[in-house]
Amino acid sequence: MPGDLLLYLEDIRDAIAAIRSYVGERSFEDIVDDPMCLDAIVLRFITIGEAVKHLPPDLTARHPEIEWRKIAGLRDISVHSYYSVKPTILWDIIQTRLGPLEEAVEGLIQDEGE
């Protein structure tokens, strides 16, 4: 794998770690009531979506359970229609989809690092 693809995977991994650190043990209400935290989370989702756009189809095909297109789409919505991003959707993604994405990306990093 070219080095830049590994960097994109690492960007995704690091953005997920950042989101987890921002959220910590905070509740949904805590996040919504903290605009700076919410902005930081959106920024990291933009980073994830932008990196996903640079991953080749043969790489993402290894994990068809991940909704790669939707991840890239969230980036587009976040950038072009920021105020239409609903915190409830972000919260659901954080709670239910970051784990599988993180596992897939870690696996791809491991596979490509060999």
N, CA, C and O atoms as a printed pandas DataFrame, in Angstrom:
     atom_number atom_name residue_name chain_id  residue_number  x_coord  y_coord  z_coord
0              1         N          MET        A               1    0.850   -1.177    0.000
1              2        CA          MET        A               1    0.000    0.000    0.000
2              3         C          MET        A               1    0.893    1.236    0.000
3              4         O          MET        A               1    1.831    1.338    0.791
4              5         N          PRO        A               2    0.597    2.150   -0.875
5              6        CA          PRO        A               2    1.369    3.399   -0.842
6              7         C          PRO        A               2    1.244    4.061    0.531
7              8         O          PRO        A               2    0.220    3.939    1.204
8              9         N          GLY        A               3    2.297    4.757    0.927
9             10        CA          GLY        A               3    2.343    5.378    2.245
10            11         C          GLY        A               3    1.197    6.324    2.525
11            12         O          GLY        A               3    0.739    6.423    3.664
12            13         N          ASP        A               4    0.719    7.034    1.485
13            14        CA          ASP        A               4   -0.362    7.977    1.740
14            15         C          ASP        A               4   -1.652    7.267    2.125
15            16         O          ASP        A               4   -2.447    7.825    2.882
16            17         N          LEU        A               5   -1.887    6.060    1.631
17            18        CA          LEU        A               5   -3.088    5.325    2.034
18            19         C          LEU        A               5   -3.009    4.940    3.506
19            20         O          LEU        A               5   -4.008    4.990    4.225
20            21         N          LEU        A               6   -1.831    4.560    3.941
21            22        CA          LEU        A               6   -1.647    4.249    5.352
22            23         C          LEU        A               6   -1.902    5.498    6.197
23            24         O          LEU        A               6   -2.481    5.411    7.279
24            25         N          LEU        A               7   -1.472    6.650    5.706
25            26        CA          LEU        A               7   -1.729    7.906    6.422
26            27         C          LEU        A               7   -3.226    8.195    6.527
27            28         O          LEU        A               7   -3.698    8.663    7.563
28            29         N          TYR        A               8   -3.969    7.917    5.460
29            30        CA          TYR        A               8   -5.430    8.124    5.517
30            31         C          TYR        A               8   -6.066    7.212    6.561
31            32         O          TYR        A               8   -6.937    7.644    7.317
32            33         N          LEU        A               9   -5.642    5.972    6.606
33            34        CA          LEU        A               9   -6.166    5.047    7.613
34            35         C          LEU        A               9   -5.814    5.522    9.016
35            36         O          LEU        A               9   -6.640    5.455    9.927
36            37         N          GLU        A              10   -4.598    5.997    9.185
37            38        CA          GLU        A              10   -4.191    6.515   10.492
38            39         C          GLU        A              10   -4.969    7.773   10.857
39            40         O          GLU        A              10   -5.291    7.988   12.025
40            41         N          ASP        A              11   -5.273    8.607    9.861
41            42        CA          ASP        A              11   -6.105    9.787   10.119
42            43         C          ASP        A              11   -7.477    9.378   10.645
43            44         O          ASP        A              11   -8.002    9.992   11.575
44            45         N          ILE        A              12   -8.049    8.344   10.047
45            46        CA          ILE        A              12   -9.359    7.855   10.500
46            47         C          ILE        A              12   -9.248    7.355   11.933
47            48         O          ILE        A              12  -10.055    7.710   12.791
48            49         N          ARG        A              13   -8.244    6.532   12.179
49            50        CA          ARG        A              13   -8.040    5.989   13.527
50            51         C          ARG        A              13   -7.867    7.110   14.554
51            52         O          ARG        A              13   -8.466    7.075   15.629
52            53         N          ASP        A              14   -7.047    8.098   14.212
53            54        CA          ASP        A              14   -6.782    9.196   15.145
54            55         C          ASP        A              14   -8.014   10.062   15.368
55            56         O          ASP        A              14   -8.240   10.538   16.481
56            57         N          ALA        A              15   -8.808   10.271   14.331
57            58        CA          ALA        A              15  -10.034   11.065   14.472
58            59         C          ALA        A              15  -11.039   10.338   15.362
59            60         O          ALA        A              15  -11.726   10.967   16.168
60            61         N          ILE        A              16  -11.126    9.031   15.220
61            62        CA          ILE        A              16  -12.010    8.253   16.095
62            63         C          ILE        A              16  -11.558    8.387   17.544
63            64         O          ILE        A              16  -12.381    8.585   18.438
64            65         N          ALA        A              17  -10.256    8.279   17.776
65            66        CA          ALA        A              17   -9.724    8.421   19.136
66            67         C          ALA        A              17  -10.033    9.810   19.693
67            68         O          ALA        A              17  -10.360    9.950   20.871
68            69         N          ALA        A              18   -9.930   10.824   18.852
69            70        CA          ALA        A              18  -10.234   12.185   19.296
70            71         C          ALA        A              18  -11.708   12.314   19.674
71            72         O          ALA        A              18  -12.039   12.893   20.708
72            73         N          ILE        A              19  -12.588   11.777   18.837
73            74        CA          ILE        A              19  -14.026   11.823   19.150
74            75         C          ILE        A              19  -14.288   11.142   20.478
75            76         O          ILE        A              19  -15.029   11.660   21.314
76            77         N          ARG        A              20  -13.682    9.981   20.673
77            78        CA          ARG        A              20  -13.881    9.268   21.942
78            79         C          ARG        A              20  -13.391   10.103   23.127
79            80         O          ARG        A              20  -14.017   10.111   24.186
80            81         N          SER        A              21  -12.271   10.805   22.944
81            82        CA          SER        A              21  -11.751   11.626   24.043
82            83         C          SER        A              21  -12.661   12.827   24.315
83            84         O          SER        A              21  -12.819   13.232   25.467
84            85         N          TYR        A              22  -13.257   13.397   23.274
85            86        CA          TYR        A              22  -14.166   14.528   23.469
86            87         C          TYR        A              22  -15.427   14.096   24.206
87            88         O          TYR        A              22  -15.939   14.816   25.064
88            89         N          VAL        A              23  -15.914   12.922   23.860
89            90        CA          VAL        A              23  -17.167   12.443   24.446
90            91         C          VAL        A              23  -16.932   11.891   25.847
91            92         O          VAL        A              23  -17.665   12.225   26.778
92            93         N          GLY        A              24  -15.916   11.051   26.002
93            94        CA          GLY        A              24  -15.636   10.463   27.308
94            95         C          GLY        A              24  -16.877    9.820   27.892
95            96         O          GLY        A              24  -17.536    9.006   27.245
96            97         N          GLU        A              25  -17.184   10.189   29.103
97            98        CA          GLU        A              25  -18.366    9.659   29.797
98            99         C          GLU        A              25  -19.540   10.637   29.743
99           100         O          GLU        A              25  -20.519   10.492   30.474
100          101         N          ARG        A              26  -19.424   11.629   28.870
101          102        CA          ARG        A              26  -20.460   12.655   28.790
102          103         C          ARG        A              26  -21.742   12.095   28.174
103          104         O          ARG        A              26  -21.714   11.154   27.381
104          105         N          SER        A              27  -22.850   12.695   28.556
105          106        CA          SER        A              27  -24.150   12.296   28.010
106          107         C          SER        A              27  -24.421   13.064   26.721
107          108         O          SER        A              27  -23.712   14.011   26.379
108          109         N          PHE        A              28  -25.447   12.638   26.028
109          110        CA          PHE        A              28  -25.874   13.344   24.820
110          111         C          PHE        A              28  -26.173   14.813   25.147
111          112         O          PHE        A              28  -25.758   15.713   24.418
112          113         N          GLU        A              29  -26.885   15.041   26.232
113          114        CA          GLU        A              29  -27.248   16.406   26.621
114          115         C          GLU        A              29  -26.003   17.249   26.885
115          116         O          GLU        A              29  -25.949   18.420   26.509
116          117         N          ASP        A              30  -25.002   16.648   27.533
117          118        CA          ASP        A              30  -23.750   17.370   27.791
118          119         C          ASP        A              30  -23.080   17.810   26.491
119          120         O          ASP        A              30  -22.559   18.921   26.389
120          121         N          ILE        A              31  -23.104   16.927   25.510
121          122        CA          ILE        A              31  -22.470   17.228   24.224
122          123         C          ILE        A              31  -23.234   18.336   23.505
123          124         O          ILE        A              31  -22.633   19.277   22.987
124          125         N          VAL        A              32  -24.540   18.223   23.476
125          126        CA          VAL        A              32  -25.368   19.212   22.776
126          127         C          VAL        A              32  -25.252   20.584   23.441
127          128         O          VAL        A              32  -25.298   21.613   22.767
128          129         N          ASP        A              33  -25.103   20.590   24.754
129          130        CA          ASP        A              33  -24.993   21.854   25.484
130          131         C          ASP        A              33  -23.593   22.471   25.408
131          132         O          ASP        A              33  -23.358   23.546   25.961
132          133         N          ASP        A              34  -22.679   21.806   24.736
133          134        CA          ASP        A              34  -21.304   22.301   24.611
134          135         C          ASP        A              34  -20.984   22.497   23.128
135          136         O          ASP        A              34  -20.481   21.579   22.479
136          137         N          PRO        A              35  -21.270   23.679   22.590
137          138        CA          PRO        A              35  -21.080   23.892   21.152
138          139         C          PRO        A              35  -19.644   23.669   20.685
139          140         O          PRO        A              35  -19.424   23.227   19.558
140          141         N          MET        A              36  -18.674   23.968   21.530
141          142        CA          MET        A              36  -17.285   23.761   21.135
142          143         C          MET        A              36  -16.993   22.260   20.970
143          144         O          MET        A              36  -16.308   21.858   20.030
144          145         N          CYS        A              37  -17.505   21.454   21.871
145          146        CA          CYS        A              37  -17.322   20.006   21.764
146          147         C          CYS        A              37  -18.025   19.471   20.528
147          148         O          CYS        A              37  -17.468   18.655   19.794
148          149         N          LEU        A              38  -19.233   19.926   20.301
149          150        CA          LEU        A              38  -19.993   19.481   19.130
150          151         C          LEU        A              38  -19.258   19.863   17.844
151          152         O          LEU        A              38  -19.176   19.063   16.912
152          153         N          ASP        A              39  -18.728   21.081   17.796
153          154        CA          ASP        A              39  -17.949   21.504   16.631
154          155         C          ASP        A              39  -16.720   20.622   16.437
155          156         O          ASP        A              39  -16.388   20.250   15.311
156          157         N          ALA        A              40  -16.057   20.292   17.524
157          158        CA          ALA        A              40  -14.859   19.447   17.429
158          159         C          ALA        A              40  -15.208   18.060   16.900
159          160         O          ALA        A              40  -14.464   17.485   16.106
160          161         N          ILE        A              41  -16.331   17.534   17.342
161          162        CA          ILE        A              41  -16.777   16.218   16.865
162          163         C          ILE        A              41  -17.079   16.281   15.372
163          164         O          ILE        A              41  -16.665   15.401   14.617
164          165         N          VAL        A              42  -17.792   17.310   14.946
165          166        CA          VAL        A              42  -18.108   17.454   13.526
166          167         C          VAL        A              42  -16.830   17.547   12.710
167          168         O          VAL        A              42  -16.721   16.926   11.653
168          169         N          LEU        A              43  -15.864   18.315   13.189
169          170        CA          LEU        A              43  -14.591   18.448   12.477
170          171         C          LEU        A              43  -13.919   17.089   12.303
171          172         O          LEU        A              43  -13.379   16.796   11.236
172          173         N          ARG        A              44  -13.948   16.272   13.329
173          174        CA          ARG        A              44  -13.327   14.937   13.232
174          175         C          ARG        A              44  -14.099   14.030   12.281
175          176         O          ARG        A              44  -13.497   13.203   11.597
176          177         N          PHE        A              45  -15.419   14.173   12.228
177          178        CA          PHE        A              45  -16.182   13.405   11.241
178          179         C          PHE        A              45  -15.846   13.869    9.826
179          180         O          PHE        A              45  -15.822   13.060    8.899
180          181         N          ILE        A              46  -15.591   15.150    9.657
181          182        CA          ILE        A              46  -15.152   15.652    8.356
182          183         C          ILE        A              46  -13.813   15.026    7.982
183          184         O          ILE        A              46  -13.617   14.611    6.840
184          185         N          THR        A              47  -12.898   14.958    8.934
185          186        CA          THR        A              47  -11.594   14.332    8.700
186          187         C          THR        A              47  -11.764   12.876    8.282
187          188         O          THR        A              47  -11.131   12.417    7.332
188          189         N          ILE        A              48  -12.615   12.161    8.990
189          190        CA          ILE        A              48  -12.863   10.747    8.671
190          191         C          ILE        A              48  -13.423   10.628    7.262
191          192         O          ILE        A              48  -12.939    9.820    6.470
192          193         N          GLY        A              49  -14.435   11.421    6.942
193          194        CA          GLY        A              49  -15.053   11.346    5.618
194          195         C          GLY        A              49  -14.090   11.689    4.504
195          196         O          GLY        A              49  -14.097   11.044    3.455
196          197         N          GLU        A              50  -13.264   12.693    4.718
197          198        CA          GLU        A              50  -12.289   13.079    3.697
198          199         C          GLU        A              50  -11.275   11.958    3.480
199          200         O          GLU        A              50  -10.922   11.652    2.342
200          201         N          ALA        A              51  -10.813   11.355    4.554
201          202        CA          ALA        A              51   -9.860   10.247    4.420
202          203         C          ALA        A              51  -10.492    9.059    3.706
203          204         O          ALA        A              51   -9.852    8.427    2.866
204          205         N          VAL        A              52  -11.742    8.754    4.036
205          206        CA          VAL        A              52  -12.447    7.638    3.398
206          207         C          VAL        A              52  -12.536    7.845    1.891
207          208         O          VAL        A              52  -12.433    6.888    1.123
208          209         N          LYS        A              53  -12.725    9.073    1.474
209          210        CA          LYS        A              53  -12.823    9.360    0.036
210          211         C          LYS        A              53  -11.548    9.005   -0.719
211          212         O          LYS        A              53  -11.581    8.815   -1.935
212          213         N          HIS        A              54  -10.442    8.915   -0.023
213          214        CA          HIS        A              54   -9.160    8.609   -0.662
214          215         C          HIS        A              54   -8.803    7.124   -0.624
215          216         O          HIS        A              54   -7.775    6.718   -1.167
216          217         N          LEU        A              55   -9.643    6.319    0.013
217          218        CA          LEU        A              55   -9.373    4.881    0.074
218          219         C          LEU        A              55   -9.886    4.215   -1.196
219          220         O          LEU        A              55  -11.016    4.472   -1.613
220          221         N          PRO        A              56   -9.082    3.372   -1.809
221          222        CA          PRO        A              56   -9.522    2.721   -3.042
222          223         C          PRO        A              56  -10.600    1.672   -2.775
223          224         O          PRO        A              56  -10.650    1.091   -1.691
224          225         N          PRO        A              57  -11.463    1.432   -3.765
225          226        CA          PRO        A              57  -12.557    0.469   -3.593
226          227         C          PRO        A              57  -12.091   -0.935   -3.198
227          228         O          PRO        A              57  -12.774   -1.615   -2.432
228          229         N          ASP        A              58  -10.949   -1.373   -3.707
229          230        CA          ASP        A              58  -10.500   -2.721   -3.341
230          231         C          ASP        A              58  -10.153   -2.813   -1.857
231          232         O          ASP        A              58  -10.253   -3.883   -1.256
232          233         N          LEU        A              59   -9.752   -1.704   -1.279
233          234        CA          LEU        A              59   -9.438   -1.688    0.152
234          235         C          LEU        A              59  -10.723   -1.683    0.981
235          236         O          LEU        A              59  -10.855   -2.464    1.923
236          237         N          THR        A              60  -11.663   -0.816    0.637
237          238        CA          THR        A              60  -12.909   -0.751    1.402
238          239         C          THR        A              60  -13.766   -1.998    1.193
239          240         O          THR        A              60  -14.581   -2.340    2.049
240          241         N          ALA        A              61  -13.588   -2.677    0.061
241          242        CA          ALA        A              61  -14.358   -3.895   -0.211
242          243         C          ALA        A              61  -14.037   -5.007    0.779
243          244         O          ALA        A              61  -14.815   -5.949    0.926
244          245         N          ARG        A              62  -12.913   -4.906    1.450
245          246        CA          ARG        A              62  -12.544   -5.905    2.460
246          247         C          ARG        A              62  -13.466   -5.846    3.672
247          248         O          ARG        A              62  -13.547   -6.795    4.452
248          249         N          HIS        A              63  -14.157   -4.724    3.819
249          250        CA          HIS        A              63  -15.081   -4.554    4.948
250          251         C          HIS        A              63  -16.412   -4.004    4.437
251          252         O          HIS        A              63  -16.730   -2.832    4.635
252          253         N          PRO        A              64  -17.180   -4.867    3.777
253          254        CA          PRO        A              64  -18.463   -4.407    3.220
254          255         C          PRO        A              64  -19.492   -4.052    4.300
255          256         O          PRO        A              64  -20.501   -3.410    4.006
256          257         N          GLU        A              65  -19.244   -4.460    5.526
257          258        CA          GLU        A              65  -20.167   -4.137    6.615
258          259         C          GLU        A              65  -20.094   -2.659    7.007
259          260         O          GLU        A              65  -20.980   -2.153    7.696
260          261         N          ILE        A              66  -19.055   -1.980    6.575
261          262        CA          ILE        A              66  -18.895   -0.554    6.866
262          263         C          ILE        A              66  -19.550    0.248    5.740
263          264         O          ILE        A              66  -19.339   -0.033    4.560
264          265         N          GLU        A              67  -20.327    1.225    6.111
265          266        CA          GLU        A              67  -21.031    2.047    5.123
266          267         C          GLU        A              67  -20.129    3.210    4.687
267          268         O          GLU        A              67  -20.337    4.364    5.062
268          269         N          TRP        A              68  -19.128    2.862    3.886
269          270        CA          TRP        A              68  -18.109    3.820    3.464
270          271         C          TRP        A              68  -18.722    5.025    2.756
271          272         O          TRP        A              68  -18.307    6.159    2.994
272          273         N          ARG        A              69  -19.699    4.791    1.895
273          274        CA          ARG        A              69  -20.332    5.903    1.159
274          275         C          ARG        A              69  -21.057    6.860    2.091
275          276         O          ARG        A              69  -21.013    8.076    1.906
276          277         N          LYS        A              70  -21.715    6.310    3.082
277          278        CA          LYS        A              70  -22.425    7.156    4.036
278          279         C          LYS        A              70  -21.439    7.981    4.861
279          280         O          LYS        A              70  -21.724    9.124    5.220
280          281         N          ILE        A              71  -20.294    7.403    5.154
281          282        CA          ILE        A              71  -19.264    8.142    5.897
282          283         C          ILE        A              71  -18.802    9.340    5.067
283          284         O          ILE        A              71  -18.693   10.454    5.579
284          285         N          ALA        A              72  -18.534    9.104    3.796
285          286        CA          ALA        A              72  -18.131   10.192    2.911
286          287         C          ALA        A              72  -19.271   11.193    2.761
287          288         O          ALA        A              72  -19.033   12.398    2.685
288          289         N          GLY        A              73  -20.495   10.707    2.719
289          290        CA          GLY        A              73  -21.654   11.583    2.602
290          291         C          GLY        A              73  -21.837   12.481    3.811
291          292         O          GLY        A              73  -22.220   13.643    3.679
292          293         N          LEU        A              74  -21.562   11.937    4.993
293          294        CA          LEU        A              74  -21.645   12.747    6.209
294          295         C          LEU        A              74  -20.640   13.891    6.140
295          296         O          LEU        A              74  -20.924   15.002    6.588
296          297         N          ARG        A              75  -19.488   13.622    5.588
297          298        CA          ARG        A              75  -18.479   14.667    5.415
298          299         C          ARG        A              75  -19.035   15.776    4.524
299          300         O          ARG        A              75  -18.905   16.958    4.841
300          301         N          ASP        A              76  -19.653   15.388    3.412
301          302        CA          ASP        A              76  -20.188   16.377    2.487
302          303         C          ASP        A              76  -21.281   17.221    3.136
303          304         O          ASP        A              76  -21.308   18.441    2.975
304          305         N          ILE        A              77  -22.165   16.578    3.858
305          306        CA          ILE        A              77  -23.238   17.303    4.545
306          307         C          ILE        A              77  -22.643   18.238    5.594
307          308         O          ILE        A              77  -23.073   19.384    5.726
308          309         N          SER        A              78  -21.658   17.748    6.336
309          310        CA          SER        A              78  -21.046   18.557    7.386
310          311         C          SER        A              78  -20.366   19.795    6.826
311          312         O          SER        A              78  -20.398   20.858    7.446
312          313         N          VAL        A              79  -19.755   19.665    5.661
313          314        CA          VAL        A              79  -19.036   20.782    5.058
314          315         C          VAL        A              79  -19.987   21.743    4.350
315          316         O          VAL        A              79  -19.855   22.959    4.490
316          317         N          HIS        A              80  -20.926   21.217    3.606
317          318        CA          HIS        A              80  -21.752   22.055    2.743
318          319         C          HIS        A              80  -23.076   22.490    3.365
319          320         O          HIS        A              80  -23.663   23.488    2.946
320          321         N          SER        A              81  -23.540   21.750    4.355
321          322        CA          SER        A              81  -24.819   22.085    4.999
322          323         C          SER        A              81  -24.687   21.892    6.500
323          324         O          SER        A              81  -25.462   21.162    7.119
324          325         N          TYR        A              82  -23.692   22.559    7.077
325          326        CA          TYR        A              82  -23.326   22.337    8.473
326          327         C          TYR        A              82  -24.522   22.348    9.417
327          328         O          TYR        A              82  -24.620   21.501   10.305
328          329         N          TYR        A              83  -25.431   23.299    9.230
329          330        CA          TYR        A              83  -26.531   23.438   10.176
330          331         C          TYR        A              83  -27.600   22.358   10.021
331          332         O          TYR        A              83  -28.526   22.280   10.829
332          333         N          SER        A              84  -27.479   21.535    9.000
333          334        CA          SER        A              84  -28.438   20.437    8.863
334          335         C          SER        A              84  -27.930   19.156    9.528
335          336         O          SER        A              84  -28.629   18.143    9.541
336          337         N          VAL        A              85  -26.733   19.201   10.070
337          338        CA          VAL        A              85  -26.199   18.034   10.783
338          339         C          VAL        A              85  -26.899   17.947   12.134
339          340         O          VAL        A              85  -26.814   18.859   12.956
340          341         N          LYS        A              86  -27.580   16.849   12.340
341          342        CA          LYS        A              86  -28.354   16.679   13.566
342          343         C          LYS        A              86  -27.495   15.992   14.638
343          344         O          LYS        A              86  -26.916   14.935   14.389
344          345         N          PRO        A              87  -27.418   16.590   15.817
345          346        CA          PRO        A              87  -26.640   15.971   16.892
346          347         C          PRO        A              87  -27.103   14.551   17.221
347          348         O          PRO        A              87  -26.289   13.715   17.613
348          349         N          THR        A              88  -28.394   14.269   17.067
349          350        CA          THR        A              88  -28.878   12.914   17.362
350          351         C          THR        A              88  -28.260   11.892   16.414
351          352         O          THR        A              88  -27.979   10.760   16.808
352          353         N          ILE        A              89  -28.051   12.294   15.165
353          354        CA          ILE        A              89  -27.423   11.380   14.207
354          355         C          ILE        A              89  -25.963   11.157   14.577
355          356         O          ILE        A              89  -25.479   10.025   14.551
356          357         N          LEU        A              90  -25.264   12.229   14.920
357          358        CA          LEU        A              90  -23.867   12.088   15.330
358          359         C          LEU        A              90  -23.753   11.195   16.559
359          360         O          LEU        A              90  -22.868   10.342   16.635
360          361         N          TRP        A              91  -24.645   11.391   17.514
361          362        CA          TRP        A              91  -24.621   10.590   18.738
362          363         C          TRP        A              91  -24.839    9.107   18.415
363          364         O          TRP        A              91  -24.159    8.238   18.960
364          365         N          ASP        A              92  -25.785    8.835   17.532
365          366        CA          ASP        A              92  -26.036    7.443   17.143
366          367         C          ASP        A              92  -24.800    6.843   16.479
367          368         O          ASP        A              92  -24.445    5.698   16.756
368          369         N          ILE        A              93  -24.159    7.586   15.627
369          370        CA          ILE        A              93  -22.951    7.097   14.965
370          371         C          ILE        A              93  -21.865    6.816   16.003
371          372         O          ILE        A              93  -21.202    5.779   15.955
372          373         N          ILE        A              94  -21.693    7.741   16.931
373          374        CA          ILE        A              94  -20.674    7.563   17.971
374          375         C          ILE        A              94  -20.956    6.311   18.787
375          376         O          ILE        A              94  -20.046    5.540   19.090
376          377         N          GLN        A              95  -22.216    6.113   19.139
377          378        CA          GLN        A              95  -22.581    4.993   20.005
378          379         C          GLN        A              95  -22.593    3.642   19.297
379          380         O          GLN        A              95  -22.289    2.621   19.914
380          381         N          THR        A              96  -22.942    3.621   18.009
381          382        CA          THR        A              96  -23.163    2.325   17.360
382          383         C          THR        A              96  -22.235    2.008   16.192
383          384         O          THR        A              96  -22.086    0.840   15.833
384          385         N          ARG        A              97  -21.609    3.013   15.594
385          386        CA          ARG        A              97  -20.873    2.743   14.358
386          387         C          ARG        A              97  -19.381    3.030   14.428
387          388         O          ARG        A              97  -18.621    2.546   13.589
388          389         N          LEU        A              98  -18.952    3.801   15.407
389          390        CA          LEU        A              98  -17.521    4.081   15.491
390          391         C          LEU        A              98  -16.724    2.828   15.830
391          392         O          LEU        A              98  -15.624    2.631   15.312
392          393         N          GLY        A              99  -17.269    1.983   16.693
393          394        CA          GLY        A              99  -16.563    0.753   17.079
394          395         C          GLY        A              99  -16.263   -0.133   15.883
395          396         O          GLY        A              99  -15.107   -0.502   15.678
396          397         N          PRO        A             100  -17.272   -0.488   15.081
397          398        CA          PRO        A             100  -16.996   -1.309   13.897
398          399         C          PRO        A             100  -16.048   -0.632   12.907
399          400         O          PRO        A             100  -15.201   -1.296   12.309
400          401         N          LEU        A             101  -16.183    0.674   12.731
401          402        CA          LEU        A             101  -15.269    1.388   11.834
402          403         C          LEU        A             101  -13.847    1.320   12.375
403          404         O          LEU        A             101  -12.899    1.075   11.629
404          405         N          GLU        A             102  -13.712    1.534   13.655
405          406        CA          GLU        A             102  -12.388    1.485   14.287
406          407         C          GLU        A             102  -11.751    0.107   14.109
407          408         O          GLU        A             102  -10.570    0.002   13.779
408          409         N          GLU        A             103  -12.531   -0.937   14.328
409          410        CA          GLU        A             103  -12.012   -2.302   14.158
410          411         C          GLU        A             103  -11.591   -2.554   12.722
411          412         O          GLU        A             103  -10.533   -3.136   12.483
412          413         N          ALA        A             104  -12.399   -2.128   11.765
413          414        CA          ALA        A             104  -12.075   -2.325   10.354
414          415         C          ALA        A             104  -10.797   -1.589    9.991
415          416         O          ALA        A             104   -9.927   -2.144    9.320
416          417         N          VAL        A             105  -10.680   -0.347   10.429
417          418        CA          VAL        A             105   -9.504    0.458   10.100
418          419         C          VAL        A             105   -8.257   -0.129   10.761
419          420         O          VAL        A             105   -7.202   -0.200   10.131
420          421         N          GLU        A             106   -8.367   -0.543   12.005
421          422        CA          GLU        A             106   -7.220   -1.170   12.676
422          423         C          GLU        A             106   -6.778   -2.422   11.920
423          424         O          GLU        A             106   -5.584   -2.670   11.755
424          425         N          GLY        A             107   -7.759   -3.209   11.463
425          426        CA          GLY        A             107   -7.431   -4.403   10.689
426          427         C          GLY        A             107   -6.732   -4.066    9.373
427          428         O          GLY        A             107   -5.781   -4.742    8.980
428          429         N          LEU        A             108   -7.201   -3.029    8.700
429          430        CA          LEU        A             108   -6.573   -2.613    7.452
430          431         C          LEU        A             108   -5.156   -2.101    7.691
431          432         O          LEU        A             108   -4.249   -2.370    6.903
432          433         N          ILE        A             109   -4.974   -1.368    8.774
433          434        CA          ILE        A             109   -3.626   -0.885    9.123
434          435         C          ILE        A             109   -2.704   -2.068    9.394
435          436         O          ILE        A             109   -1.564   -2.092    8.930
436          437         N          GLN        A             110   -3.196   -3.042   10.139
437          438        CA          GLN        A             110   -2.397   -4.245   10.425
438          439         C          GLN        A             110   -2.050   -4.998    9.141
439          440         O          GLN        A             110   -0.903   -5.388    8.925
440          441         N          ASP        A             111   -3.063   -5.194    8.292
441          442        CA          ASP        A             111   -2.862   -5.931    7.045
442          443         C          ASP        A             111   -1.819   -5.242    6.158
443          444         O          ASP        A             111   -0.959   -5.893    5.564
444          445         N          GLU        A             112   -1.915   -3.936    6.084
445          446        CA          GLU        A             112   -1.050   -3.200    5.172
446          447         C          GLU        A             112    0.328   -2.943    5.756
447          448         O          GLU        A             112    1.278   -2.653    5.029
448          449         N          GLY        A             113    0.432   -3.053    7.084
449          450        CA          GLY        A             113    1.724   -2.839    7.720
450          451         C          GLY        A             113    2.654   -4.027    7.609
451          452         O          GLY        A             113    3.843   -3.923    7.909
452          453         N          GLU        A             114    2.124   -5.141    7.183
453          454        CA          GLU        A             114    2.938   -6.370    7.091
454          455         C          GLU        A             114    3.752   -6.421    5.829
455          456         O          GLU        A             114    4.484   -7.385    5.604
